[in-house]
Structure formats: structure tokens, C-alpha cells
Amino acid sequence: MANDDINDLELLLRSHVPLIAVETDEEQRVRELFCRLIPRLGRPLFTWSITDGLRRLDIEGPPMEGTSDPGNFLRHLRSNAQAGVYLAPDFHPYVSDPIHVRLLKEIAQGYGDNPRTVALISHRFDHPPELRKFFARFEPSLPDRDALLRIVNEEATEWARRNGGQRVRTDRATLEKLVQNLTGLTAWDARRLARSAIQNDGAITESDLPGVMEAKYRLLDRGGALSFTYDTARFSEVGGLTRLKRWLERRRQAFTRADTQLDPPKGILLVGVQGGGKSLAAKAVAGLWGLPLLGLDMGTLYNKYYGESERNLREALRSAEVMAPCVLWIDEIEKAMSQSGSDGGVSQRMLGSLLTWMAENRREVFIVATANAIERLPPELIRKGRMDEIFFIDLPSTEVRQEIFRIHLEKRDLPPEQFDLPRLAEACEGFSGAEIEQAVVAGLYLAREHDAKLTTEHLLTELAETRPLSVVMRENLDRLRAWAQDRTVPAD
């Protein structure tokens, strides 16, 4: 990978590009790439910093006095500097200054008379529009599978050296999972996480993987649009949904293991009544497949400046790619992708960004989107080919209501056999799973008020006093069912 980076960088420098934007957290590695390349080109290499100013990098020597100020540094490049390559790490805060913009433009325009290439190195760089035509971007490649495996082996060898020659214990499958989980990280970060997985017990086991993924997520955190959960729900905690469970079970291996005969599944859309279990089912998909769950909060992506909302979405999706394999949960997707047109076109541009990513993404990111108001979703999103399937989650049947009561009683250490579950299930016809859970919670408060143990009668009292959403909003539910009848697959 390093040779590819050097070749790409050499191509840029031989193309007479005056300004190069290098977005990376590995400043030292980029400096080493330039140092290895410069002898091929026969050009001097300089580096600048706000602390020391300008100095020659390929030859030992003191910094040049009076050049630590960004403006003085650029004026020197414009007027007195010799031809060569100039590295300027952490210069991004100074590019917004109009004087600095003008100086960079004059340096770029004078390249034909005095070829000076300025490489601005930063974790993130937004060049001003005035300089766009002078800039080229260079992004160092991340280590591939072989490089990551080499890093893990080096850390295992180092641990063995420090521990009297003991070998690090692992198996091939777990080692492959660790390497896969390190994908998308820099060599420095990958080495750090590999070391942390090994150092405690001299072993790489399944129990190390959640910690590695959580640490990886923290390294990639870009401001809160994505939330991370590794300890996800189990489908045993979700009542019913037998068809959905069977559909997911059939596709688990195709998603988690490469299969040349099968296209990996891309995602599903869950529609249905509020409180029907869509969100819990989305979390349980990750639990069933043994993958981390990323929740995308669409509301945090919106920004008042033109184009920033779409940019935030693209960055969040790139983070999801780096976290692959994973499940990406987009809750109430219709709120961000509505067709109202009252937001100045932001939702349409967000939709375009999402659809483009869904078409081009080749990483193992499985989307689980949930929606309550299906009529607000654009047809481009719900047509066949975008999602693998659209499942409709209706109100639970009598048998499923019994199962839901059993789940929520057991979660609270209450023996289900001490309750009349068939009677309770009949009494809560039209209730959603969330409303049944709240009836159990309210029943516990009622029993506590009477200083008694929870009984079937307490629960029946609470059910009788509750008007479920299916009654309060019957017309909306009837419309939703009519829409879903020929367009979706029943989840149960």
C-alpha cells in the first residue's frame, strides 16, 4: 500500500500541481512518504510549523527566523523561496484569512516561473472557492487485510517476547474477525487496538471483539449523528414477527460470509403502527447476526448552511462503511425524507445522497429503516431494488400478545405461569407491544400502591382503563393497513 501511495504522490508532483490538500490523521506517515519520494524527483523538501517556522527537511539545519507566522511564511514562498516541495501541517485554521488566500493564489499562479508545491496537511481541509482550480487532493490509503494481519502478528510477537516466549492464543476464525474489525483504521490505530486485545490475557478471543469495535467507533466518532450499540436486543425479546425472523435467518450467512452465488442482502424497510415493535426488531437484527448496531439520527444531520446537511449524511455513511460489517438503523426515516418540499429542497438532496450511497456501497452495511407514516415516503426509496423487502408490522395476534406478556413479565422476574395469560391476551385486543409493556409497568405501580404482589387482576384493571392507539387513531390505522395489503410482506 505504501508503494501505491508513493506512486500516486509522485504522479501529482510530476503533474505540476501547485497546491495539494492532504486529509489524514497520520502526519508522520505522510512526511515519511514525501521523504522517500523526494530523492526520485531531485527537489528539496521543506516543512513549516506554527511553532518553529520553515526549515529544510531533507538536510539537517536550523529553522529560518521570522517564518513561524503564517503570513510571513507565505510571503517568503511567494517572493524568495527556491523551487521545491513545502509541507505545511495544521495550516487549515489560517486558510480562511483573505490575505492568506491571496498569497496562496499568487504562489500557485507563479508556479510556471518558480515551481513550488505547497502540501497542506490536516485532519480535515476545506479549500476556499478561489483556490479550487489550483488544488489536488491526496488521501493516504489505509492498511489492507494483509497489512492489518501483519500488524496483529507483530503485536503478538512483541507480546511473546515480553512474556518468556509464550504464544498468543487464538483461532483462525477469531483472528479473521479481528482483522476485519480493524479495517478502515490507520496503521497506528489498528496497532493500538490489536495491542489492547492481546495484552490482558495473551489471547485473541470472541470476548475481545466488542471492545475493539467500541474503541473503533470512538475513534471514528464524527459529532453524534451515529450512535453505537454492541450489546443489542435478542429476537427472543421480540414477540411474533415469525416471517421476518425466518427471512433474516436465511440471509445471515450470505451477509456475514462471502458467497459468489448470492448477492448479500442490502436492507429492509419496516412499516407499521407506532409501538408495534419496529425499533426493537431493528435492534434485534444486529443481535441475530452478531453485529454492532449503528443508529443514524437524521435530525442531527440538518444544518442551516447550503449543502452541509448532505455533507453530514455522507460523512455518517462513510463512518458506517468503516464500521462494517454492521447494521445501520434509520428510525422514522420519513421525517428526513418527506416529500413536503417546505424545507428548500434539503430533504430531496438528502434523499439523493442516500440513494446514491445505497447504489454504490460495496461494504457490509445492512440498512434497517423504520417508518410510521408511509405515505410521506418518496417512491424512489420504497420501490423494489432499493430495499430487499418491505415488511408490515401489524398489531399482535392473540397468541403473540400472550408471548409479549410472557416476555415482559420474565424481564421483571415475575413467573408467567402465575398469571392468566390467555385472559390477559383477550382483554388487550388492539393493543400494540409497547402498550402491553406499559400495562405491565402500570400494573406494578398499582400493586405497589396496594402493598401487594402483581396479579392478573391488577393487569386487567390497567388494560380496562387504557384506550389503545388503534382505537384513538382507528382511521389512520385502517388507511395504513389498506396501503400495506398488496405492497408489503406481513412480518408475522
C-alpha positions in Angstrom: 0.0 0.0 0.0 2.9 2.4 0.7 4.3 1.9 -2.8 0.9 2.8 -4.3 0.8 5.9 -2.2 4.3 6.9 -3.3 3.3 6.3 -6.9 0.1 8.4 -6.6 2.0 11.2 -4.9 4.8 11.2 -7.5 2.2 11.5 -10.2 0.7 14.5 -8.5 4.1 16.2 -8.1 5.1 15.5 -11.7 1.8 16.9 -12.9 3.0 20.4 -11.8 0.2 20.8 -9.2 0.9 23.9 -7.1 -1.3 23.1 -4.1 -2.0 19.7 -2.6 -4.6 19.1 0.2 -3.7 16.0 2.3 -6.5 14.9 4.6 -5.1 12.5 7.2 -4.5 11.9 10.9 -1.2 10.3 10.1 1.0 13.4 9.7 4.2 11.5 10.4 3.4 8.8 7.8 2.8 11.5 5.1 6.1 13.2 6.0 7.8 9.8 5.6 6.2 9.3 2.2 7.5 12.7 1.0 10.9 11.9 2.3 11.1 8.6 0.4 9.8 10.3 -2.8 11.9 13.4 -2.9 15.2 11.7 -3.9 13.4 10.4 -7.1 12.5 13.9 -8.0 15.7 15.7 -7.2 13.8 18.6 -5.5 14.4 20.0 -2.0 11.9 19.3 0.8 10.9 21.8 3.4 8.5 21.7 6.3 6.8 24.5 8.2 5.1 24.7 11.6 3.5 27.5 13.6 5.9 26.7 16.4 9.3 26.5 14.6 8.7 28.2 11.2 10.3 26.9 8.0 13.2 24.5 7.8 14.8 22.1 5.3 13.6 18.5 5.9 15.9 16.5 3.6 19.0 18.2 5.0 19.7 18.9 8.7 19.6 22.6 9.6 18.0 25.2 11.9 14.6 26.8 11.2 14.5 30.0 9.2 14.0 33.0 11.5 10.8 35.1 11.2 8.8 32.4 9.3 6.6 31.0 12.1 3.9 33.5 11.3 1.6 32.0 8.6 1.6 35.3 6.6 5.4 35.7 6.7 5.8 32.0 5.7 3.6 32.6 2.6 5.3 35.9 1.7 8.6 34.1 1.8 7.3 31.4 -0.5 5.9 34.0 -2.9 9.0 36.2 -3.1 12.2 34.4 -2.0 11.7 30.7 -1.8 13.6 28.3 -4.0 11.8 25.7 -6.1 10.8 22.7 -4.1 8.1 21.0 -2.0 6.8 22.6 1.1 4.8 20.7 3.8 2.5 22.8 6.0 0.8 20.7 8.6 -2.2 22.1 10.6 -2.5 25.1 8.2 -6.3 24.7 7.9 -7.2 27.4 10.5 -5.3 30.1 8.5 -6.8 29.4 5.1 -9.9 31.4 5.9 -7.9 34.6 6.1 -8.3 36.6 2.9 -4.7 37.7 2.9 -3.5 34.1 3.2 -5.9 33.1 0.4 -4.4 35.8 -1.9 -0.9 34.8 -1.0 -1.6 31.1 -1.8 -3.2 32.2 -5.1 -0.2 34.2 -6.1 2.2 31.3 -5.2 0.1 29.0 -7.4 -0.1 31.5 -10.3 3.7 31.8 -10.2 4.4 28.1 -10.4 5.5 28.4 -14.0 8.3 30.8 -13.1 9.3 29.1 -9.8 7.8 25.6 -9.3 6.9 25.5 -5.6 4.4 22.9 -4.4 2.7 23.5 -1.1 1.2 20.5 0.6 -1.3 21.4 3.3 -1.7 18.5 5.8 -4.7 18.4 8.1 -7.3 16.0 9.6 -9.8 18.0 7.5 -9.4 20.6 4.9 -11.9 22.9 3.1 -10.2 25.0 0.5 -11.7 28.3 -0.5 -13.5 28.5 -3.9 -10.9 31.0 -5.2 -8.2 28.3 -4.9 -10.2 25.3 -6.2 -8.7 25.1 -9.6 -5.1 25.1 -8.1 -5.7 22.3 -5.7 -5.4 18.5 -6.0 -6.3 16.1 -3.1 -4.2 13.3 -1.8 -5.5 10.9 0.8 -3.1 8.2 2.0 -4.5 4.7 1.7 -5.5 2.7 4.8 -3.9 -0.6 5.5 -5.5 -3.6 3.7 -6.2 -7.0 5.1 -2.6 -8.3 4.6 -1.1 -5.2 6.3 -3.6 -5.5 9.2 -2.8 -9.2 9.6 0.9 -8.3 9.7 0.3 -5.6 12.4 -1.6 -8.2 14.5 1.2 -10.7 14.1 3.8 -8.1 15.0 1.9 -7.3 18.2 1.6 -11.0 19.0 5.3 -11.5 18.5 6.1 -8.5 20.7 3.8 -9.8 23.5 5.5 -13.2 23.3 8.9 -11.6 23.6 7.9 -9.8 26.7 6.3 -12.9 28.2 9.0 -15.5 28.0 8.2 -16.8 24.6 4.6 -17.7 25.3 2.5 -17.7 22.2 -0.7 -15.7 21.9 -3.7 -18.0 21.9 -6.4 -17.6 19.2 -8.0 -19.5 16.3 -8.2 -18.7 12.6 -11.9 -17.6 12.6 -11.4 -15.1 15.5 -8.2 -13.8 14.1 -10.0 -13.1 10.8 -12.8 -11.3 12.7 -10.3 -9.1 14.5 -8.6 -8.2 11.2 -12.0 -7.4 9.7 -12.9 -5.3 12.6 -9.7 -3.3 12.3 -10.5 -2.5 8.6 -10.8 1.2 8.0 -8.4 2.3 10.7 -5.0 3.9 10.3 -2.0 1.7 10.9 -1.3 3.5 14.2 -4.9 3.0 15.5 -5.1 -0.6 14.3 -1.8 -1.4 16.1 -3.1 0.2 19.3 -6.4 -1.8 19.2 -4.6 -5.0 18.4 -2.3 -4.5 21.3 -5.1 -3.8 23.7 -6.9 -7.0 22.6 -3.8 -9.1 23.3 -2.2 -7.6 26.3 -4.5 -8.5 29.1 -4.5 -12.3 28.8 -2.3 -13.1 25.8 -5.2 -14.3 23.8 -7.5 -13.1 20.9 -11.0 -14.4 21.7 -14.6 -13.5 20.8 -14.9 -11.6 24.0 -12.3 -9.1 22.8 -14.2 -8.1 19.7 -17.0 -6.0 21.3 -14.3 -3.9 23.0 -12.4 -3.5 19.8 -15.5 -2.4 17.9 -16.5 0.1 20.6 -13.0 1.6 20.6 -13.0 1.8 16.8 -16.3 3.6 16.9 -15.0 6.2 19.4 -12.0 6.8 17.1 -14.4 7.4 14.2 -16.9 9.5 16.1 -17.9 12.5 14.0 -20.2 14.5 16.2 -23.1 12.4 17.3 -25.1 11.6 14.1 -24.3 7.9 14.7 -24.9 6.1 18.0 -23.2 2.7 18.6 -24.5 -0.4 20.4 -22.8 -3.7 20.5 -25.0 -5.4 23.2 -28.1 -5.5 21.1 -31.5 -7.0 21.7 -32.2 -10.7 21.1 -35.1 -11.8 19.0 -36.3 -13.8 22.0 -37.2 -10.4 23.4 -39.4 -9.6 20.4 -42.8 -11.2 20.3 -44.1 -12.6 17.0 -42.6 -11.5 13.7 -42.0 -15.1 12.6 -41.8 -14.3 8.9 -39.3 -11.5 9.4 -37.2 -13.8 11.7 -37.2 -16.6 9.1 -36.3 -14.1 6.3 -33.3 -12.8 8.3 -32.1 -16.3 9.3 -32.0 -17.4 5.7 -29.8 -14.4 4.8 -27.5 -14.3 7.7 -24.7 -16.4 6.2 -24.9 -14.6 2.8 -24.3 -11.3 4.6 -21.6 -12.4 7.1 -19.7 -14.7 4.7 -18.7 -14.2 1.1 -20.8 -16.3 -1.4 -20.1 -16.0 -5.1 -23.6 -17.3 -5.9 -25.6 -15.0 -3.7 -25.8 -11.2 -3.6 -25.6 -10.0 0.0 -28.8 -8.5 1.4 -28.9 -4.7 1.4 -31.6 -3.8 3.8 -35.3 -3.9 4.8 -38.0 -1.3 5.5 -40.3 -1.9 8.5 -43.6 -0.1 8.4 -46.5 -0.4 10.8 -48.3 1.1 13.7 -46.5 3.0 16.4 -45.4 0.8 19.3 -45.7 -2.3 17.2 -42.0 -3.3 17.7 -40.3 -1.9 14.7 -37.5 -0.3 16.6 -36.9 -3.3 18.8 -36.9 -5.5 15.7 -34.3 -3.3 14.1 -32.1 -3.7 17.2 -32.7 -7.5 17.2 -31.4 -7.8 13.6 -28.0 -6.9 14.8 -28.3 -9.3 17.7 -29.3 -12.1 15.5 -26.4 -11.6 13.1 -23.9 -10.8 15.9 -23.1 -7.4 14.5 -22.7 -3.9 16.0 -25.7 -1.6 15.6 -25.3 2.0 14.4 -28.3 4.2 14.8 -28.4 7.2 12.4 -30.2 10.2 13.9 -31.3 12.1 10.9 -32.3 15.1 12.9 -28.7 15.9 13.9 -27.6 16.0 10.3 -29.5 19.1 9.4 -27.5 22.4 9.1 -28.7 25.8 8.1 -25.9 26.3 5.5 -26.5 25.1 2.0 -25.0 21.7 1.3 -23.9 21.0 4.9 -26.8 18.6 5.7 -25.9 16.4 2.7 -22.3 16.5 3.6 -23.1 15.4 7.2 -25.1 12.5 5.8 -22.3 11.4 3.5 -19.8 11.5 6.4 -22.1 9.5 8.6 -22.5 6.9 5.8 -18.7 6.8 5.3 -18.3 6.1 9.0 -20.9 3.2 8.7 -18.8 1.8 5.9 -15.7 1.9 8.0 -17.6 0.1 10.9 -18.7 -2.7 8.5 -19.9 -5.3 9.0 -22.7 -3.6 10.8 -26.4 -2.9 10.9 -27.4 0.7 10.2 -30.7 1.6 11.8 -32.6 4.6 10.4 -35.6 5.3 12.7 -38.6 7.1 11.4 -36.9 7.7 8.0 -40.0 9.6 6.7 -39.2 12.6 8.9 -36.0 13.2 7.0 -37.1 12.1 3.5 -40.5 13.6 3.3 -42.0 15.0 0.0 -43.4 18.2 1.5 -40.9 20.5 -0.3 -41.2 23.0 2.5 -37.5 22.8 3.5 -35.9 24.4 0.5 -35.1 21.1 -1.1 -32.9 19.8 1.7 -34.9 16.6 2.1 -34.7 15.9 -1.6 -31.0 16.4 -1.7 -30.6 14.2 1.4 -32.7 11.5 -0.4 -30.4 11.8 -3.4 -27.3 11.4 -1.3 -28.8 8.3 0.5 -29.9 6.7 -2.8 -26.5 7.3 -4.4 -24.8 5.7 -1.5 -27.2 2.7 -1.5 -26.5 2.1 -5.2 -22.7 2.4 -4.9 -21.9 1.0 -1.5 -20.0 -2.3 -1.6 -19.3 -2.7 2.2 -21.2 -5.0 4.5 -23.7 -2.4 5.8 -27.3 -3.7 6.3 -29.9 -1.0 6.5 -33.0 -1.4 8.7 -35.2 1.6 8.2 -38.5 2.1 10.1 -41.4 4.3 9.2 -44.8 5.1 10.7 -46.2 7.5 8.0 -45.6 5.5 4.8 -47.5 8.0 2.7 -44.8 10.6 3.3 -42.0 8.4 1.9 -40.9 9.1 -1.6 -41.5 6.3 -4.2 -37.8 6.3 -5.1 -37.0 4.9 -1.7 -39.6 2.2 -1.4 -39.5 0.8 -4.9 -38.2 -2.7 -5.4 -34.4 -2.8 -5.7 -33.7 -0.1 -3.1 -34.6 -2.4 -0.2 -34.7 -6.2 -0.3 -38.1 -6.3 1.2 -40.8 -4.1 2.9 -42.3 -5.7 6.0 -45.6 -4.6 7.6 -45.8 -5.0 11.4 -49.4 -5.1 12.4 -50.9 -5.2 15.8 -50.1 -8.6 17.5 -52.4 -11.5 17.3 -53.8 -13.2 20.4 -51.0 -15.8 20.6 -48.4 -13.1 20.1 -50.0 -10.9 22.8 -49.6 -13.9 25.2 -45.9 -14.1 24.2 -45.4 -10.4 24.8 -46.9 -10.6 28.2 -44.6 -13.6 29.0 -41.5 -11.6 27.8 -42.2 -8.5 29.9 -43.2 -10.5 33.0 -39.9 -12.5 32.8 -37.9 -9.3 32.3 -39.2 -8.2 35.7 -38.5 -11.6 37.4 -42.3 -12.4 37.5 -43.1 -16.0 36.8 -45.6 -16.0 33.8 -47.2 -19.2 35.0 -48.7 -17.3 37.9 -50.8 -15.2 35.5 -53.8 -16.0 33.4 -52.1 -15.2 30.1 -55.0 -16.3 27.8 -57.3 -14.0 29.7 -54.9 -11.1 29.6 -54.3 -11.6 25.8 -58.1 -11.5 25.1 -58.5 -8.4 27.3 -55.9 -6.4 25.3 -57.1 -6.9 21.7 -56.0 -4.0 19.6 -53.0 -3.2 21.9 -49.5 -2.8 20.5 -46.5 -4.4 22.1 -45.4 -1.1 23.6 -48.9 -0.6 25.1 -48.8 -4.1 26.6 -45.5 -3.4 28.2 -46.8 -0.1 29.7 -49.8 -2.1 31.1 -47.4 -4.3 32.9 -45.5 -1.3 34.3 -48.7 0.5 35.3 -49.9 -2.8 37.0 -46.8 -2.9 39.0 -47.4 0.6 40.3 -51.0 -0.3 41.1 -49.8 -3.4 43.1 -47.2 -1.4 44.9 -49.9 1.2 45.9 -51.9 -1.6 47.5 -48.7 -3.2 49.0 -49.4 -6.4 47.2 -47.8 -8.7 44.6 -48.8 -8.1 41.0 -51.7 -10.3 39.9 -53.8 -10.8 36.8 -56.5 -8.6 38.3 -54.1 -5.7 38.6 -53.2 -6.0 34.9 -56.8 -6.4 33.8 -57.7 -3.2 35.7 -55.0 -1.2 33.9 -55.9 -2.7 30.5 -59.6 -1.7 31.0 -58.5 1.9 31.8 -56.4 2.2 28.6 -57.5 3.4 25.2 -55.0 1.9 22.7 -53.8 3.9 19.7 -55.8 1.5 17.4 -58.9 3.0 18.9 -57.8 6.6 19.2 -56.5 6.7 15.6 -58.6 3.9 14.0 -58.9 5.7 10.7 -55.2 6.2 10.3 -54.6 2.5 11.1 -57.2 1.4 8.6 -55.6 3.5 5.9 -52.2 2.1 6.7 -53.4 -1.5 6.5 -55.2 -0.8 3.2 -51.9 0.6 1.8 -49.8 -2.3 3.0 -52.2 -5.1 2.0 -50.8 -5.5 -1.6 -47.5 -3.7 -1.2 -45.7 -5.3 1.7 -45.0 -8.7 3.3 -46.6 -9.4 6.7 -43.9 -9.7 9.4 -45.9 -12.2 11.2 
